[in-house]
Amino acid sequence: MTATGSIATVTTLATHTALSAWSFASAFLIVLVLTSAFFVFAWYVGRGPFVAVLLSFYAAYALYAMFPYMAYLPTAPALTALLAHVGVYLGLSFIFYMILRRVVVSDFLYIGVFGLLVLSFLAAAFLIALAYHVFVVTDLYHFTPAIDALFVPKQYLFWWFIAPAIGLFFLAR
């Protein structure tokens, strides 16, 4: 093999690898952005507030599912309906975050960097699963087939829903 041939092979391999990494990153961009946001929040604000956020998602969903005024929320156009439902959920999440923030004390809580990264990913996956099955965001935005494969099946909703709680059980001390 000549020097020109080996340089061309290396260039082709590097280009293919870079394109594969870029296609993977772009397919999972929403997961990477949400995971990064949760990780940065936990890193700078603290582990206690991060755990309060995770627990507030569960408490808010319980009240959201039982919210008696859903009939008053708009149903059309799709963007307005989505924003109204997400607004109710985020409002409930914020209320529970404020309550839980007073209860969850970070002095007695330890989560390592790896555990924090895993919990950030699980929190992001939790929100994406809610977006697919509860808020029906797919009427407005079509995710990549790779994301669809992970979040569209109904039987996966339970596992994405319970994953942050299991992660907290094993990773928080």
Helices and strands as residue ranges (DSSP letters): H 3-27, H 29-45, H 47-65, G 70-72, H 78-103, G 106-108, H 113-133, G 137-139, H 145-151, H 154-171
